[in-house]
Structure formats: structure tokens, C-alpha cells
């Protein structure tokens, strides 16, 4: 039999095949493809006029009045409030916020969650001057003291909480923080408890449900004590998802309740809407709390898609607090709140609960406020792994909630042999009378080193507030030159101007620092390419059209013009301009709107529309010029970035993560190096992470799952000093080559997640993406995320497809 000659398909053939695949994937017949795609941009377009608003703050020096007159060492004291205000003033935070006016809660507002009888008991103490009487009354409740000012101050705390959420719901502010006391999350319907009188968060949530078009509220309670009262008040209400991380120790830690364990999941219609994450050991660190967020809270929040988020923000899990005995750093709280700010269109209200080490309390609260203000999150030291205890707890929680949440209905989270374990061991009889003094943990002298560690952390934490949120670099020469002679080629001029026009349409341009363009110098190109390759490209201008056509045949999917060298060096140079601006703290983050793309270009050869590998050049440039030790490159272009991977496969300073369509090495560039089995070589082994899709049609849910389950945990452990994104948008819905369904708003959310890393030093460099409308919306959503703007909610199709589950499991 004669050998058949294989004819290499043209780019037009590939595009036609991908279009047919797209139409089949999306079940579109008898309609224009781009008519369908336009509908998929409706969600992004609806946020055209939504930009970040101011942060609100509510506080009043009357919160210093309530104190324990018979025990000057009582931990819930006025110094808590005063230390927070002092630290926020030192950092210049309060002057950057809109101050809201405090007010007293009305009786009707209190009755939404409390009985009239318990309200009257507290009212009866108002201005009572008999401290003996107040102490006797205090002994009837668990961990409570009364002061003549307690009633009015409790009204003020609850009323202020309502005012904060009202301002958010009425779009007067984006988000906000209430520095209030006494705390509230232990206050039950008819009982005072745990320093709490009225349940501020619960009443604020109920007020919103009754007065605004809000149907879903997420309450996150990270106080180290379980907010049992908030749980009780919404236990059968599916409109409120209550999520609590608290010290439990199998019931041995206060409030010593069986209902604080992981298997209390809600009742009736509220089943699945109560999530307890009980900590059964002390000494939990940032790593443990972030693991809880990445593995449980963020997936559930992504599926729940709340309209408003309320945070019961206690800081008694912070390093140095004698009540919590945990080791969460103040900086970690900035990361926790930042991860939640991508939900609910950024509507987040933080209400103070506990926290009894004044230094860590003040620093934690201040850094929470800095995060709400949009400042970069300080870097964390993630050298430890999550503890065995927290791994067991996370698995228990997922086991309990798998039947309620589709995000947990996947093969890779729990083994089939997993058995959940609950051990409640508290057996003491309840007290009929409670101590009112010397009834609290005191600082363990043996742990006094925690204070020096804490002071060191505070002094070493880099707190940035950079005026220019986002810089952008481009040059319209890239938009006017370097065009294929082949009609309909996807990598074409027009991609850049389309993005810039979309920036104008969304009114972003005036908010960006526009950098001058420049061409990359030869010495810079040599950071990722051979002299021979550079010389060959630099001489293209001498060739005739027929000679250029012949030379193209030497490469895989590359076209060449007399302008190729100039345009390609402009692309790399513009990206380097962004690197300089970000690394010099002139800008917090940046976007390079450039072409041609670069991530397929290897040391000595062009490939896949790519001439010079701009991101590889930029990474080496940053390593050399700024002495960086760790750079993360995330490549979400639908095609495997073979050039970038090879450039750093043996370099442990660069973590390369690629999400790409693979099809068992049958999707361009058809390289087995895109397999999940390829992890790097030599000292770089483990620093290449391939996430290959072996099926088309992947969408938002799959990409968000990969971000939460793989990318974020690894990125936090790696702790990059700079994040570079090879931002190809050919996985976007409507792309003629990619065959996937990722929406522009999903790319925005991916960018938001990344922006907590590297002190916010995140740079996006345009790679592929060949539906011009889709590319424009995608880059615009990413840029809005970097600016801190509210992002459209996602409509995620959980559980993710089986093929994606298999990829993540591998």
C-alpha cells in the first residue's frame, strides 16, 4: 500500500473545524455564532457603570463606657475599642473612610431576634449605681457583667450595625466595618451570654431581609468561640448561610455545646445552610485557616452566591490571645476578608466581635480595614502544612455537606473508604450561678515569646497603599502592523484597539496609569532567546513576500511579515514597562495589552503565532533586575505554553502553572509535555503544574474549582513576590479555537483571587483569544478586578464535569 502524504492543515482549516465544534458544543443550529456569543456578554455589560465605592466605618467613643467595675482585668474592656481606633489612626485609615453616624436600635428592631423579657432585664440596669446589685444579676448569666452604661451601649452597638448594612444595601458605600462593643454572637433570644447582650449580626441580617431586596446572606463567623446564638436564630432559614470556624476540642472548649460540631447542618428548609468547622486542637495557623477557606468556604460561597456578606469578626484566634490559643497572624485576616470581597458584588460588612490580646486585636482589625479599602494584602509565611487535625475536620465537614452542596459532589475530595468522626466529651453539669470575676483565661507566661513574635510580624509586615491601582502599556503600532496574508487569520490587528475601546466604554481609561511604550532591547530578548533566533527575526524586513512565505513553512503555525520584529519587540518592551512600574511601587498591578502572543515561543524558534516569549523575558528580567526569589506564572491560555514551561522547567524560582486544553496531546501544540505527569526537572521538579483538560466545553465552574482546589493552595505555599499571568482568552465562550465556555466575569473572579498574592503585584499580559468581542470583555473584567470594582455574580454549573474531576484528582 502506498504511503499517504499528510497535508498540513492551514490556519483557516483549523478555524473552520473549531467553529463547527463550537456550534455542536453549544447546540446552535441555524444561527450566527457571534449572535449567540453577544448574549453571553450581557452579565458583563450590566456592570458597565459599577465601580468601587468608598469604605464606610462606624464607631463612637461611647463604646468605651461599658466595663467591669469589680474586675479591672476583665478581658472584654474599653481598651479593646481604644486600641483599634488608635492603630487605625496611626495607619491613616479612618480618614480614608466615610464615617457613618451611630444610633440606638429601636425596641422593634431588637424584637426581631430577642424577647421583650430579656430586653427589659437589660433596660432595668440602665444607670443603676448599685454595683452589688449588678454583680448579683451578672451571676445569673454565663460570662456576663453589667455596668450602668451597658443597656445604652448595647443599643448603640446594634443600631450601628444596622446603619452599616443599610448604607451598603442603599449603595452609599461599597463595604464597611463597625468598631462596636459589646460583641453579640453569643446573645440568644432570651439569654445574655459570653460578653454579649444583643446579637448585632443576627439583627442586622434580619433587618436587611425584611427591608431590602436581599434573599441570600452569608454570615462568616471567625471568632474563636462558636456563635451558637447566631446559629440558633437562622438554623432553619435557607436565606442565611451561617459559617463558623471555632475552637471546639470535642466539646471541651467554651461554650461546650454538642451543637457546635460539624454534623449540625441546619433543620428543615435550612438543612445544609449551617456549616460548623470545629477546631479540635490549639495552635492553628494561617495555613489551617486558608485551607478551610479554599476547601470549604469559597466553594460553598461560589455556589450559594450571596447578595450580602456579614462577618462576625472576632480576633481571638490571633497570635497572642489567651482565650483562643491559636496562632493566626494579623495579616491573615486581610487575606480572609479579601477572598470574600469578590462575592456579593463586593457588599461586605465586618462587625467586631471578640479579641483579647490588644496588640493582635488592633493590628488584625486595622489590616482587615486596609483590605476593605482595597490595599494589597501583606505577604504571609506559609512554610507549614495544614495540621492533621484540620485535614480531618475539613473532611468531616465535606462529608456532612456533600448531599447539600453540589460543589462537594466530586470524586477527588473524599475517598470512598472515608468515615467521619465525631467525639463529644464534655460531661460537666451546667452551673446555676456563674462566677463574675477571675473567670477567664490569663496570659500563659510560658508563651510570652508570642508577643515578641507578634511585634516582629507587625514591624516586618509590608503595608502598601499605592496611588495607582493599575497601570497599562500598549502601542497602536502593534494594532496596525504584522498581519497575515491569509484571510481570516485569528491573530490579527484589531485585538488591541478593541480592548482599549472597551476600556473607554467601561470608563476605565482615566483610572489607569498609561505607561509609555518601548521596544525590548537585544540584551532583554536574550533573557529567553538565542542570539541566532533574534538575528533571524530582526532580518525579516529584508525578505520579499515569497521569501517570507517560504520561511513560515519552517515553523508551526507562525506567520511572518516585514513588521514582525518591530511589533514583537514592542510587545516584550511594553510588558517590561509594566514590570518596572509595579516593582517600583509606582503601580499596584498592571496590564500589558500586547500582540503577538508569546508563550509558545521557545529559546531558538517561533511557534503558535508567537515570536518572542514576552512573559518568560519579563520573569527573567524581574529575577535579575529586582533580585526576586519567587515568581509565579499562571498561564490560562487554552493552549499549553510549551515555550514558557521549557524556559523554567528546571528553575525553582519560577512556579509555572498552566490550565489548558490537552485532549491527550492532540490539541495544539500537541506536546506530551502538557501532561499532568510533567512536573519539572532537576531542582525545578515540582515547580511545573499542568492542569490539562481532555475534553472541550469547560466552563466557569471548572475554572473556579481549579483555582480554589489547586492553584490558590499551591500559590500560598510558594508565596510569590510577583505574579505574571499569560492571559490568553481563547477558553472564553465564543472563541473560534478554544471550544470552552469561560465567561468574561469568570476571568475577573480568577484575577480577584490572584490579587491577594505577592502584595498585590499581579501583571496580566495578553496572549491568545480570537473572538475580538470576547477578548475585549475578558480583559476589561480582569482590569476591573485589579481596580477593585464589584464583579458580576457567576452562575456556576455544579458539580463540575467528570472529565474535569478526573483532571483535578490527577
N, C-alpha and C positions, 0 to 999 in steps of 0.2 A: 504494500500500500504506500502510495506517495505521501511524503511528509507535507502536511498542510502548512502554508505560510501564515503566521499570525500577523494580522494587521493591527497596528496600534490605533486605538480609537482617538478621534480628535476631541478637543475640549467640547465642541458643540455636541458630539455624540454623548459625552458624559452628562452634559446638562440636560439633554433630552431624556436620557434614562432616569435621571434624578427627578425631573418633573413628573414623569409617568409614575414613579414611585410615590411622590408626594400626593398626587391625585388619588392613588389607590389607598395610601395610608389614611388619608383624611376623608375617603369616601365621597369625593367631589366629582360629579359627572355632569357634563353639560353646562359647566360654569367656568368662568375665567378664574385661574388660580389666584391672581392678585386681588380679585374682588373678594374672595374668601379671606385672604390674609388681612385685608383692610379691617374687617370686622374684629379681628383679634387684637387690634391696637386700641380698641375702644376704652379698655381699662386704663391703659397708659395715658391716653388723651384726656381722660376725665380728671387727671391730676395736673393739667397744664398750668393752672393758676395756683397750685398748692405749694407754697414754700414754707420753710420752717418759721414758726413764730417765736416769740420770746418765752423764756422760762419764768414761771411765777414762783414766788416764795411768800410764805405766810408765817409770821412769828409775832410775839408780843412779850415784852418784859414782865408782864403779869404772870407768865409761866414760871417765874422764879419764886412765887409766893408759897406754893404748896410744899410743905416739908414736914418731917417727923420731929416734933418738938421734944420728944422724950428720948430720942436716939440720934445724936448728931452724925453718927457713922452710917446711917441708913443709906443703902446704895441708890435708891430712887430719890434723887435730891436735886435741888436747883442748880448745882454745879454742872449737871449734865447739859442742861439747856445753855447755860452761860458759856461752857467750853466750846460748844458747837458754834455759837454766834461769834465768839472771839476768833476761832480758826477761820471761819468763812470770811470774816472781815480782813484778817491777815492776808488771805489769798485774793482779796479784791473781788469776791464772788457775789456778794449781796448787791453791790452797786450795779452789777450786770443784769440783775433780775428785775422783774416787775413785782413790786410789793403789793400784796393783796391785804385788804382790811379784815382783821379778825372780828368775829361776832359771837354772841352766845347762841347756842342751839335752843330752839323752842321746845316746849313740852311735847307738842305734837310730833316733832322730829324724833325726840327721844323715845316716844311711844311706838315708833316703827319697829324697834328692836328690844325695848325694855318695858317692864311692868310699871304701872303707876306706883305700886307699893315700894319698889326699890328706889324709884326716883324720889319719893317722899322721904325715905330714910336719909338719903344724902342731903336733901334740902333741909332737913331738920338740923343738920350740923352747921349750917351757914352762920358764920360769925359767933359760933359757940366759943366761949372763953374758958370753959372748964376742960382742961386737958385730961383730967382724970376721967371725966365722962367720955371724952373722945377716945381715950385709950381702952376703956372698957368696951365701947362699941367696936373698936378695931379688932378686939379679941374674938369676935363672933365670925370673922371672915379670914380666909386663908391669905396671908401675906398682904395685909392692908393696914394703912394708917390714915387717920383723918386729921385734918387741920381746919381751922376756921375758914380758910380760903378754898378748900377742896371743891365744894359744890360749884362755885362760880368759875373756878379754873377748869373743872371738868366740862362745864357748859361751853367754855371758850374753846377748849380743845376740839370738841365735837363740832361746834359751829364753824370753826376754822377749817376743819376737814371738809365740811360740806361746801364752803366757799371755794376751796381749791378745786374740787371736782366740778363745781358749777362753772368756774372760769374756763376750765378745759373743755367741757361739753358745749359751751357757748362760743368756742373758738376765740376767746380773748387771749389765751396763752396756749403754747404747744404742750407743755408739760409743767410739772411743778413739784415743790417739796414743802411739807408742813413740819416746822420745828415746834412740836407741841408736847406737852405733858400735862397730866399723867397719861401713860400709854393706855391702850384699850382692848387688845385682842383676847384677853382673858375674861373680860366683863361679860357675864351671862345675862340672860333675860331678867332673872330675879335674884342675882347674886353678884356682889363685888368679889374680885379675886385677883391675886397676883399683881398688885400695884395698880389695877385697872378698875374704873368705875363705870364709864360708858364706852361702848365699843365703837370707837371712832370710824374704823374702816368699814365695819358692817353697816352702820347707819349711813355713811356716805354712799356705799354701794346701793343700799335700798332707796335712798333719795334719788339717785340717778335713774334707777329702774322705773320709778314712779313718775318722774318729771321730764325725762328726755327719751328720744328715740334710740335707746340703747337696749339691746336684747341679750348681749353676751358680755359678761365681765369676768376677767381673770384676776383673782387675788393671789398674789405671791407673798408668802409669809416666811421670811428667812430669819426671823428672831429665833434664838436658840431654844426657846421654850415653845411647845406646841400651843397654837392659838385655838384651844379647844372650844372657846365660845364662838368664834367666827365659824368654825366647822359646824357647830350645832345649829347656828342660825341659818345656814344655807344647805343643810345636809340633804334635803330632798328637793332642791331647787336647781334645775338644769341650766338656768340662766347664769349661774355663778359657778365658775370652776375655782375651787379652793385648793391651793397647792402649798404644802407646808414642809419645810426642811427643819428638823428639830432634833435635839438630843433626847434620846429615849432610854437607851441601855436596858432594853427589855422591861421597861416599866419602872426601873429604879430611879429615874430622874424625874423631877417635878414637871408636870402635875401628876405623874404616876398613874396615868389612865390607860386602860386597855384600848380605848378608842383612839389612841394616838398612833397605833401600829398601822402597818402598810395594808392590812386586809380590811380596814374600814374605808369603804369606797363610795359611800352615799346610800341613799334609800329611795325607793320608789322611782319617780322620774329623775331623781338626782343621782341614780347609780352611775358610777364612773366619773362623776364630777367632784369627787373629793379624793385628793391624792396626797397621802402622807408618805414622807420619806424619813423614816426614823433612823437616827444615828445611834448605833449601839456601841460606840467607843468614843473616847475623847481624843483630842489631838488632831482632828480633821483639818485638812489644809486646803489651800486654793485648788489643788488638783482634784480633791474629792468633790468640792462644790461645783467645779466646772464640769466634772464627769456627770453629776446629777443633771445639770442644765443640758449638756449635749445629748445625753442618752434618754432623758425623760421629759424635762420641761419644754425644751424647744420643739421637739417633735409633736408633743401634745398641743402646744400653743399654735403651731403651724396648722394643725388640723382643726382646732377649735376656732381660730381666727377671731379673737375678742374685739369688741368695739371700744373697750376701755380696760386699762390695767391699773390696779391698785396694789401698792407694795406695802405690806406691814414690815417696815424696815427697822428691825432691831439689830444692834451691833454687838450683841453679847456672844456671838460666835467669833468675834475678832480676837486677835492675839492679845493676851494680857488680861482678858476679862475673867474674873474669878468665878463668875456664875456659869459661863459656858465651857471653860477649859478647852476651847478649840484654838486653832492657830491660823485662822483666816486673816490675811493681810488687809489693811485698809484699802489698798489699791484694787483688790479683787472685787470689792463692791462696785467700783466703776465699771468693771467688765460685766458683772451680772446685770446691772441696770442697762448698760449699752445693748446687750443682747436682746433685751425686751423692747427696746425703743424702735425696733423695726416692725413691730406688730401694732395693731390698733391705730394705724395712721399716726404713730408717734404719741398717742394720748396716754401718758403715764403720770400717775400721781403717787408720790412717795410720802408716806406718813410715818413719822418717828414712833418707834415702839421702845424696846429696851436697849441695853448697852451700858456697862457699869465700870469700865476702865476708861477714865476720862480722855486719856490721850488717844487710844484707838477709836473710841466713840467719835471724838471730834474730827479726827482725820478721816475715818470711814464716811461720816456724814458729809464732810466737805468734798471728798472725792466723788461721792455719789452726785452731789450738786454739780460739780465740774463736768461730769459725764452728761447730765441733763442739759447743760449749757452747750454741749457739742464739742468739748475739748477732747483731745486724744486721750485714750486710756493709757495709764502708765504700764510699762512692761512688767511682767510677772516672772518670778523664778520658779520654773516648773520642772525642777530636777527630780522630783519624786513621782512615783506612780500612784494611782488611786489605791487606797488601802484594801486589803482583802475584805474587811468588814463592809466597806461601801460597795464593793462589787456584789456581795451577797444581797445587800439591801436593794440595789438597783435592779437586780434580777427578780427579787421578791415583788417589787412594785410593778415591773413589767408583767410578771406572771398574773398579778391580781387584776391588771387593767387591759390585758390583751383582748378580752371579749368586748370591751367598750370602745377601744381606740384602734382604728384600722392601721395607724402608723406603727403599731406594735405587732400587727399580724403578718410577720415576715419570718423567714427561716433562719436568719443569721443572729437573732438576739438571744434566744434561749435554745439549749439542747433539748432534745426530746426526753432525755432522762432527768431533766431538772425538776427538783422538788422544792417548793418554797418552805421556809421555816419560820415559825413564829414562837417566841418563848417569852411569855409574860410572867415575871417572877416577883412582882410586888405583892406582899401579903399583909401589910400593916393595916390596922383598923383606923378608920377616919377619926379625926380629932373633933371633939365637941367645943373645944376652946383652943384658940391659936395663940402662939407667942407673938408679942408685938415689938420686941427689941432683941438684938443679938441673935436674929433668926435667919441669917443669910450667910452665904459663903464669904470668907475673907481671903485676901491675897495670900497665897502659899509662898512663904519666904524662899523655899527651895526653887521656886520658879521666877525669882526676881530677875534672872537673866533675860526673861522675856521682855522686860522693859528696855534693856539696852539694845536688844534685837529690834524692838519696835522703833526706838529712837533712830537706830541706824537705817531702818527701812524708810522712815519719814525723811531723813536727811538725804538719802541716796535716790529717792524716787524722783524721776524727771517729770516735772509738771509743765506741760506745754500749753500755751494759748497763742496760736499763730493767727495773725490777722487775715492772711489769705488762705481761705479754706481749700481752694482748688486752683491749680494753675493749668494752663492748656498750651500746647505747642502744635503748630501746623504751618504749612506753607502751600499756598494755592498753586504753586508750580507743580506740586505732586498731583494736583487735581486736573491739570491741563496737559500734562505730558505723559509719556510712557503708556501707550495704548496699543493693544494687539491689532494686528491686521486682520485677524479672524473675527468675523462679525458675531456679535453677541457674547463675546468673552466675558465671564463674570467678574474678573478682577480688572475693573475699568475705572477711568476717571469719572468723577461724579460722586463717588462714595464719600469723599471728604467734604465737599460742598454741601451734600445732603445732610451730613451730621451737623455742620456749622449752621445751616438753615434751621434745623430742628432746635439747636441751642437757642437761636433767636426767637423761634416760635414759643418756646417754653420760658422765655425771658431769663435765660441763664447767662448769656454772654457778659452782661455788665457785672455779674457777680464773680467772674473768673479773672484771674491774673493771666493776661495773654503774654506769652514769652516770645521773644524774637526767635526766628528760625536760624539754623545754620547747617552747613554740611559737616558730616563727620570727617575728621582728618584721617590720613592713612594710618597713623600710629594707633588711632582708636579702632579702625577696622581690623587692624592686626590683632586686636584682643580676642577675636573669634574666627579670623580667616587667615589663610595663607597669602603670602605676597603674590604668588602666581595667580590665585583667583582674583585678587584685587586688580592686578595689572590687566588680566584678561577682560574684566568688566570695564575698566577705565578706557580701554581702547575700542570699545564698541562703536563709538561715534565715527570711527574711520571706515566702518563697513557699509557696503551697499545693501539695499533691501534683500537682494537674493543671498548675499553672504550672511546676513543676519538670520534669514530663514534657514539656511544650512546649519548654522551654529545652534539654533534652537533644538535641532534634532539630537544634539549631544546631551540634552538634559531631559529630565522627566517633568512634563507639564510646566514649562517655562517659555515665556515669550520675551523677545529682546528688541529694543529699539535704540536709536542713537541717543535717546534721553535717559536710558535705563540707569546708567551710572550716577548721573546727577540726582535723579529722583530718589534712588536708593540711598545715597549718602545723606540726602536731606532727611529721609525717614529716620535713619540712625541718629543723625545730629539733633533732630528735634526731640527725640527721646532722651538724649543726654542732657539737653537743656532742662527737661523736666526733672531728671535725676538731681542735677545741681540745685535747682530751686527747692526741692523737697529736702535734700540732705543738708542744705544750709539754713533750714527752717525759715526760708522766705515764704514757702507754701507748706500747708499741712499734707497735701496729697496732690496728685496730678494725673492728667490725661494727655496722651500723645495721639493725635488724630493724624495717622500717617499711612502711607502706602508706598510701595508694595509691602505685603506682609513679609515676615522674616523667619518664622520658626522652623521651616523645613530646610533652610539654607545651612549647609554643613561647612566644615573647615575649608574645603577646596572645591566646592561645587554648589551651583544654584539648583533649586528643586522646588516644585509645587508652588509656582507663582512667586517664589522668594529668591532674592538676590543676596542680600546681606542679613544676617540674623541680628536684628536690632536689639532684641531682649537679651540675647547672650552677650552682645557687646556691652549693653548697659549694666548687666550684672558684673562682668569683669571690671568695668570702669568703676563701679561703686566699690568693689572689693579693693581695688588698687588705690584709688584716689582718697577714699574716706576710711580705709582701714577696717571695713566691716568684716565681721567674722561669720555672720549667718544671713543669707538671703534666701527667701522663698520665692520660687517661680510657680505660679498656678497657670496652667495652660488649659483653658476651657474651649478653645477652638475645636470644632468637631473632628478635625484631623489630628492624628498623633504628631507631635512636634519632634520629629526624629532628629533634626539638627540641634535643637536645644538640649535634648536628652543626651546626645553623644558629647556635646560640649562640656557637660558637667557630670558624666556618669561616674567618674572616679574622684569627684571633689566633694568632700563632706561639708564644705562651707555653703553649698547651694543645695537646697531641698527642691527637687523638681517633681511637681505633681501634675499629672495630665489626665483630664477626663475626655475621652474621645471614642468615636465610633470605630470599631475594630473589625467586626464580622470575621473573627478567626483569621486575621491577616489578609482579608480580601478587600478591605476598604482602604483607600489611599492613605498613606503611602505604601500600604501592603507590606509592612515590615513586622516581623515577629518580635522585634524589639518593643513593640507596643503592648505586648502581653503582660498580664499581671505578674507573671513569673520573673520578669526582668526588674531587678531592684537596685541596679548599680554594680560597680565593680571596685575591687581594691578597697581603699579607705573610704570610698564613696558608697559602699554597699549599704543598702537600707535608705539611701537618700534619693532614690528614684522610685516614685509611686505611680504606677499606671492603673487607671480605672477604666478598663475597656468595655464598651457596650458591644455585645454580639448580636444586637437586634436594633432595627430602626424604631422610630416613634417615641423615643424617650422624651419625657416632658418635665414640667416643673417639680412634681413630687419626687421624681428620681434624682434630679439635681440637688434639691434641698436635702434629701436623705443622705446623699453622698457628702454634702457639706457638713451636716451635723454628725454623722456617724464616723466619718473617716478624716476629712480634711481638717476640721477645727481641732479635734483632739491631738492630731499629729502636729499641727501648726503651733499649738500652745506648748507642746513639749519641746519643739525645736526652738521656739522663741526667736523669730527672725527680727533683724534690725531694719529690714526693708522687704516689702512685698511687691513683686513685679507680676503683673497679670498679662499673659498673652491673650488678649481679649478678642478672640475671634467670635463672631456671632452667626456662624453657619450652622449652629444647633438650634437657631431661632426658628420659630414657626414661620413657614413660608419660604425658607431658604431653598434655592433650587438644587443645592448639592448635599445638604446635611441630612434631610429626611427625619428631623426630630421636631419637637413641638414646644421648645422652651419659649416662654413669653418674655417681652421686654422687662416687665415688672419683676420677673424672677431673677433676671440678671441684676437688677437693682438690689434685691434682697441678698443675693450672693455677695455683692460688693459691700453691703452694710455689715454682714458677718465678718468679712475680712478686715474691715476698718478698725476693729478693736485690737488688731495685731500691730506690732512694730511701732508703737507710739503713733499710730495712725498713718505711718508713712507707706501709703499704698499708691502704686502707679499703674494705670491701665494703658497698654499700648495696643492699638488696633491691629488685629491680624486679619483673619478672613471674615466672611459674611457677605453674601452676594445677592440678597434681596435688599435693595437700597432703602426701602421704607423700613424694613425690619432693623437693619443696621442702625439707622438714624434713631429710631425709638429706643433700641437697646443701649446704645452709648449714652443717650440722654438720661435714661433711667439710672444708669450707673453713676453718671455725673451728679444727678440729683441726690443719690445716696451719699456720695462723698461730701456734698454740701450740707447733708443732714436733713434734707427735706423729707416730709412724710411720703411713704411709698404706698402704692395701691395694694390692697389685700390680695392674697393669692387664693385661687380656687384649686386646691390640690386633690388629685385623684389617688386616694389611698385605698387599699395597700398598693405599694409600688409593684410593677410587673415582675413576674417570676424571674425573667432573664436578668433584670437589674438586681434582684435579691441575690441571685447566684454570683453576679459580679462582685457585689459588696462583701459577700461571705468569703469569696476567694481572697 
